[in-house]
Amino acid sequence: MSSQLYTVTPQPIGTILTWVKSEEIAIPEIQRPFVWENSKVRELLDSLYQGYPIGYLITWRNPNVKLKDGSISVGKRVLIDGQQRVTALMASLLGVVVIDKDYDAARITIAFHPVEEKFEVANPAIRNDKAWIPDVSVLFHPETKMNAVARAYVDANEGLDHDDIFERLDKVKKIENNQVGIIELSENLDVETVTEIFIRVNSQGVALSQADFAMSKIAVNESYGGNTLRKAIDYFCHLSVAPEFLGKIEEKDRSFSSSEFMPKMRWLADFNDDLYDPTYTDMLRVAYTSQMGRGELKNLVALLSGRNFETRQFEEEIAARSFDLLKTGIHSFINETNFKRLIMILKSAGFVSSQLITSQNAVNFAYIAYLTGKADGVPPGEIEAIVRKWFVMSVLTGRYSGSPETRFDQDIRQIKSQGLADYVKIVCQATLSDEYWSALLPNQMDTSAARSPYWSTFQASLAADGEKGFLSTDITCRDLLEIRGDAHHIYPKQYLKDRGVKSSTYNQIANLAVTQQEINIAIGAKAPAVYMAQLLEQCSGGPRRYGNILSRDELNLNMRVHALPIELLEQELPFQDFLELRRRAMSQKIKKYFERLS
């Protein structure tokens, strides 16, 4: 019979805060800075005030975890899950200064309105308003007399009952008596078991949890430079979103600034493209899969621990090799040439805006495919063509939307076995058959989700082929997509609403076209028969109402480019008939675009 893996004990919040102050609960080095918005701290206090539960905390009596101060966790409860909640309570109730997401010292001040019984993030207006207790932390100071605070408040706000105010202030103070469940994991558990427990308990989901534990395993290993490697991952993600953060890293983390990684990511300071802003989960996926030929992140923790999957033993040689491979993978990921080449490949496929990216994991595997092909010596031009086709196929088919790790694992193993080019060719031929283009894709396009992969890919096809916007002669779809141009309803939204058509129908992607805002506005709510007739008149020398198309040939071409039935120029089709025709035409447009990607 197996021994108990954990114990569950309810503890008052006040006791937990005392443990943190006395360092009985320790925050491991892997834990990130405080990333909650101040409004979330306010919501946490409101939940406690209302008596709502705030979830479990998970601790682990592991004697070998490196802590934030550089010490080791002997005899302490290591806080595995719940750092943000505990830090929020320390900051708001005890006035402790925290390190925020920009690695600056910050004070979070939450105010309380006793009459309205609500919390708010303190600001100058609140601090100058006598109706507020501007900082609830004063109520938790050991020398504070609640009766005196209530009396001072009533004296400053006439007409209030002292006992009511005292009761409400005391209710705030009694937040520290609220019980929180502590799940304490046994000190005898290995990392893999703790990982499994964490995954099953943590509400954030399997993928994120696995990445968190991989990051933890990386950070606590000093023998192979894990802490610096973890920072490289963390800092790259931050810099990709906020390039200006580089100066802060150089100022506040001089040891990392002198590491081998810093020179290789300085290029981000001048890089402002947001097409691919990777998270640490993305970086781990790409580095791990491209270098180790596996797709399931749960195995990364085991490999970093030295797990031999055949003997089920742990070998230091495997741990050393795994750290070395992961480090190589991170170097490849952050390499300026590699990263920018990936962005170039995506944009050359027409995905010119982050708004068109509907699958981050499709981007991740495109990067894996690129790095794998490059390592295998596939010529650069061939790699680009292969990755373009694989990415578009992945987006269209939702290849990585279900169980991405399983699919990653299957795909990388087959690529390693068959070769990148052969595997991509086989999968694309099998997946995107004639039946797919003629029946399956048009049927899938029966959707009103504007961020659907089908609408994104159709827009990308217009950008990649250099097409002009709907009814435009000079402005390209690429330009419109890069500056967030309008998606015009061919059968105008208001026109359909007035006829009782529901949003799920009038917002169908087959009713949309990429166009300039001024053309969209000029068309307004006119019936298609009306503005199409005006377009024909414009092409015959009549008033110029919509763009600069002045000939019937130009108009016919523009209609075909946007997969619009030419019949619309002569008659207003029943809306459902129009949608059916448009879906089939859009599918054929995407097919021709896909075939040209190579």
N, C-alpha and C positions, 0 to 999 in steps of 0.2 A: 504494500500500500504506500503510495507516494506521500511525501511530507507536504505540509502546507507551504505554498509558494509565497503567501502574503498574509497580512493581517489588515483588517479594516477597523479603524477606530475614529469615532467622532471627537473632534476637539473644538473648543471655543476659538474664535478668531483671535481673541486677545492672547491666548496661549501660543498660537502659531506665530503671532507677531513677536512675542517674547522670545520664542525659539530663534527667530531670525536675528533679533537684536543680540542675543547671546551666542549666535553662530552655531547653535545646535542643528538648525537647518542650514545647509550650505547650498549655494548656487554654483553648479559646475561651470567650468570655463567655457564650455560650448554654448551656454545660454547667451542669447543675444541681448543687445541693449533693449530698453523699454520702448516698444513700438506702438503701443496703444495711443489712439487719439485721446485728448483730454475728455471729450464727450463720452467716451466709453468708460472712463473712470467714474464719471458722474452717474452713468447708467448702472454701474456695479453697486455704487452706494445706494441708489434708489431701490435696486432689487433687494439688498440686505435690509433696508428700512421697511420694505413691504413684507419682509419675511420669506422671500423667494429663495430657493436653493441656488448656489452658484457653482455646483459641480464638485467633483473630487480633486484632491491634490494627490500626486503620486510621488512617493519618496523611495529611496533605495539606500540601504546601509552597505554601500560598496566602499571598501577601505582603500581603493586605488584610483579614485577619480580626482583629476586635477581641478582645483577650484579657481575662481576668478583672481584670488590674491596670490596664486602660484603655489599654494600649499596643497597637501593631499588630504583626502576626506576621512581619514581614520576616525572612527567613533562618531561620525556625524550622519545625519539624514541628508542625503543628496536629493535636491528637488529636481525630479525628472520632468514632471508636468505640472504647470501652475505658476510658473515664474511671473507671467504678466499679471495675473490676479493678485499674487502676494505683493509684488512690487507696487501695484496700484493702491493696495491697502496701506502699505508702508508710507507711500508718498502723500496720500490724501488724509489719512487718519493721524499719522505721526509727524507729518511735515518733513519727511526725509527727502533729500535731494537725490534725483535719479539721473542716470545717463540715458539720454533719449536716442532716437534712431539716427540722429546726426552726430552722435557721440559727444554731445554737449551736456554739461550739468544743467538740470532743469528742475524747477519747483512747480509742482502741480497743486493748485489751490482750488478747492471745491467749496462753494458757498451753500448755505441752507436758509430757506425762507420758512420760518416757523408757522406763519399764518396759513400759507398755501401748502405747506409740507412738501416742498420740492427742492431738489438740488440743482445747482447750475455751476458751470465753470466760472470762476471769479473773473471779473473785468473791472475797469475803472468805474463804470456806472454802478455796478453792484457794490463796490467798495464804498461808494459815496451815498448809498441808499440805506437809511436806518432800518428798513424793513428786512434786511438780510443780515445773517451772521456770516461775515465775509470769508471766514476760514474755519471749517469744521474741526480742524486739528486742535484748536484751542479747547474744544470740549473733551479731548482725550488726554490733555496734559494732567499729570498726577496732582498738581497743585490747584487745578481749577475747581471752584465751588459752583456747582450747577445752579444753586439757588441764587447766587449773586449774579450770574450771567442772565438768568431769567428776569431778575429784578431790574437790571440795567436795560434790558431789552424793552420791558414794559414801560419803564420811565421814558424811553426814547420814542415809544409808539403808543400814544394815548388810546384809551378805550379797550385795551386788551386785558384778559384775565391772566393773572400771574400763574395760577395753577395749570391752566391749559398750556401756556408757553413752557413752563417747567416740564410738564409731562412730555411734550414733543421734543424738547431738547434732550431729555433723559432717554427718550426712545432712540435718538441718534446715538447717544453714548452707549446704549445697550447693544448696538451693532456688534460690539466686541464679544458679546455673549452668544451670538449666533454660532451654531454648530456647522463645521465643515468636515466632511469625511476624509480621513487620511488613509490612503492605500499604501502600506509600507511593504515593499518587496524584500524578500529574504536576501541577506548578504551572501548566501551561498549560490545564488543564481548566476549563471553565466550571461554574457551579453545577449546571446541569441534568444534565450528564454525571456529575458527582460524585454527584448524587442517585441516578441510575440505577445506578451501580456500588454505592453503599451499599445500595440496596434489594435488589440481587441477592445481595450477600454477607451482609448482616445477617440473623441468624436470627430476629429479632423479628417479621418479617412486613411486608408492603407498607404496610398502612395506618398503622401506628405510625411506620415509617421516613419516610414522606412527611410526616407531621406534624412529626417531629423536624427535618427539613430546612426545612420552612416556618418553624418556630420559629427555626431558625438564621438563615435569611435575614432574618427580622424583626429579630432581635437585633443583627445586625452593621450595620444601616443606620441611621446617626446622622442623616442628612439629614431623615428623616421621623419621627423619634421612635421608632424601632423598639425600642430597648432598653426604654423605658418601657412601650410597648405589650406587649412580651413579658412584662414583670413583671406587668402588669395581668392577663394571662391566667393566669400562674403563680400569683399570689397569690389570685385569685378561686377557682381550683380548690382551693387549700389551705384557704382560709377556709370554703368550702362544707362541708368535712369537719371542720375544727377552727376554729370561730368565735373561740375564745380566742386564736388566733394574731394577731389584729388588733393587740393591744398590742405584740407583738414587732416587727411591721412598722413601726409608728409609732416604736418605739424605735431600731431598727437600720437603717432605710432612710428617713431623713428626706427625701431628695430625692423619693422616690416618694410619700411621705405628703403632700407639697405639690403633687403633680401633679393633673391634672384627673380622674384615675380614682379616686383614693382616696375622695373624698366620695361617689361613686356606688356604692361597695361596702361602706361602713360598716354598712349595714343588715344585712349578714350576721352581725354580732356578736350579734344577737338572734334569729337565724333558725336553728332546730335541726331542720328537716325534712330527712330523708335520702332523700326519694323520688327526687330527681335530683341526684346529686353528680357534676357534669361533670368530665371530664379535659380537658387542653389540646387533645387531639384532637377531643373533642366540641365545644369552644368554636370551634375553627378551622372545623370542618365547618359549624356553624350560621351563624357570622358570614360566612364565605366564600360559602356557597351562597345564603343569603338576600340578600346584597348584590350578588354578582357573577353570579348566575344560572348557576353551574357546580357540578358535583358532585365532580369528580376533583381531589383535593388536589395531585397532581403538577403541575397547571396553575397552582396558586397560587404556587408558587416561581417559575415562569416569568413570571407577571404581575407579581410583586413585583420581578422583575429587569428589567421593562420590555418583555417579549416581545410583539411584534406577530405574532399567529398567521397573519395574511394575508401579510405581507411577510417574516416570519421574521427581522425585524430587532429590535434592542433600542432602545427609545425612552424617554428619561427621563420624558416626559410620561405614558406608560402606567404606569411605576413609581410616579410621584407619585399618579396617580389610584387605583391599586390599593391603595396604603398608606392613602389617604384612605377608600376604601370599606371596607377591612378594619377600620380604626379605628372607623368608623361602626357596622359590624356588631358589634364588641366592646362598644361603648357600649350598643347595643340589647340585647345578650345580658345584660349585667350590670345593666341597668335593673331596679330593684326591682319596679315595676308589671308589666313584661313577664314577669319570672321567676316572680313569685307568681301571675300570671294563668295561666301554663302549668301550674303545680302544681295550681291550682284546677280547671282543665279536666280534668286527668288524674284527680283525685280525684272530680270530678263524674261521671266515667265508671266509678267504682267501684274504680279502681286506687289504693287508700288506703294501701298499704304497699309499700315497696321490694321486698319478697319477691314481689310480683306482677309486677314489671317484668322481663320475660324478654328484652327487646330494647332496649338503650340507643340503638341507631340509630333505632328507631321513635320514641323520645322525641325524639331530635335532629331528625328530620324533622317531627315535630309542632310543634316550636318554630320550625322554618323556615317551616312553613305558617302558623303564627300571625303571625310577624313580616312575612311577605310579604303576608298578607291585611290586616294593620294598615297597612302602608305603602301598599297600594292603596286604602285607604279603605273596606274592607268593614266594615259595622256590627259592633260588638263582639259582640252576641248571635249573629249569624250566623257570625262567626269561631269562636266557642266550639263551636257545633253542628258546624261543618265539621271542626274539628280533632279533636273527640271521635270522630266517625265514622271519619276517616282513621286515627287512631291505633289504634282497635280493629281495623279492617280490616287494617292493617299487621301488628299483632301476630298475629292469627289466621292470616294467610296467609304469615307469615314473609317479608314483602316485602323486608326489608333484611338478610336473613340470609345470602344467597349472595354477591353482588358488590355491596355497599352503595353504593360510589362510582358505579358505572355506573347503578344504579337512581336514586340521588340526582340524577345528571346528567339522566337521562331525565325524571324527575318534575318537576324545577324548570323545565326547558325547556318542558314541556307546560303547566305552571301559568302561566308567563309568557306563553305563546302563547294559551291558551284561557281563562285566568282561574281562580282558585282554586275557586270554587263549581262551575263547569261540569265541570272536570276531575275533582274528587272524586266528583261524581255519576256521571259516566261510568265511572270505574274501579270504584267500589263496585258499580254495577249489573252490570258485566261479570264482576267477580271473585266476588261473593257471590250467585250465581244460585240458583234453586230447587234445582238439582241439587247445588250445594255444600252447602246446608243438609240436604238429605234423604239424600245418599249420601256425598259426599266428607268432610265434617266428621265424621260418625259413624265413618267408617273411620279417619280420622286420630286419633281418640280412643282407638284400640286401642294404648295406651301406658301404661307404668308410670312415666314421667318426671314426678315431682311438680311440677317447674318447667316443665312443658310449657306452651306458650302457650294451649292449649285449657282446661286446668284453671285457669290463672291468670285467663283471661277468664270462665270460668264463675263463679269466686269473685267476680270484679269485678261480674258481673251481679247477684249476690245482694246485694252491698254497695250498688250503684247503685239497686236497686229497694227498698231498705230492708227486706229480708226478715229474718226471725228465724232464729237458728241452728237446726240440726237438733234437734227435740224441745224447743225453747225457746219461751217465750211472751213473754219480756221482753228477753233479750239478742239484739242484732242481729248479723248476719254482719259488718257494718262494724266493730262494736266488737270482735268476735272476731279479725278480720283485723288490726286496728290493734294489738292486744295479742298477736298471734301465737297465736291459738286453735288447738285441736287439729283435725287432719284424721282423722275417725273412719272406720274400715273398716266398711261396712254388713254385709258378711260378715266377721266379725272375723278378724284375721290369724292368731291362734293356732288358731282353729276350722278355718281352711283348711289351715294347716301340718300340723295333726294328721291331715288327710285327704290329705296328700301333694301339695298344691298348691304350686307354685314361687312365689318372690317376684315374678318378672316377671308373674305372673298375679294373685296376691292383692293386689299393690300397684297394679293398674290404676286409673287415675284415675276410671273409672266405678264403682269400689267405695269412693269416698271421699265424705265429707260434712263440712261445716264445723259444728263443735259445741263445746259447753263441755267442759272437761276432766272435770268431775265426772260428766257424762252418759257420756262416753267410758269413764271408769273403772267406772261402775256397770254398763254393758253388758258390759265385759270380754271374755271369750271365748265368751259365750253364742251359741248358734245363732240366726239371725234368727227362726226359727219360735218360739223360746222367748221372746225379749224382745219380739217383736211381739205375741205372745199376752198377755204381761204388760202391754203398753201398752193393749191393748183392755180388759183387766181394770181398769186404772187409769182408763180413760175411763168405766167403768161403776160407779165408786165403790169400786174395790178399792185395795190398797196403792199409795202414790205412790212409784214407784221411779225414774222417769226424767223429770226436769223437772217442769213444771207444766201440761202439756196434760191437760185433764180431760174433754174431749168428743170424740166421734168426728168431728164436723165440723172441729174444730181440728186433729185428727190428720190427717185427709184433706188439709186445706189445707197443712199442713206437709210432707206427703209430696209433694204436687204442686209446691210451691215448690222443693223440693230434687230435682225430676225423678226421683222414686222411684216405681216402679210400685205402684199401690194393691194389686195382687194379693199383694204381700208380707205384707199384713195377714191374708190368709186362708190362704196356703200358702207354703212355702219353695220358691222357683223353683230349678231347676238353675242353678248359678252362671253358666255361659256364657250361658244364656238371659237371666238377670238383666242381665248386662253389655251384651248387645245392646239390650235394652229401654231401659236407662239411657242408653246413648250417644245413642240417637235422641231421648230426652226431653231430655237435656242440650243437644243441638244445637238443638232447638226453643226451649228456654228462652233460649239465647244469641241466636237469631234475633229473638225478640220484644224482647229487651233492646236489640239493635242497632237495630231499627226505631224504638224509643222515644228513641234518643239525640238525634235531631234535634228 
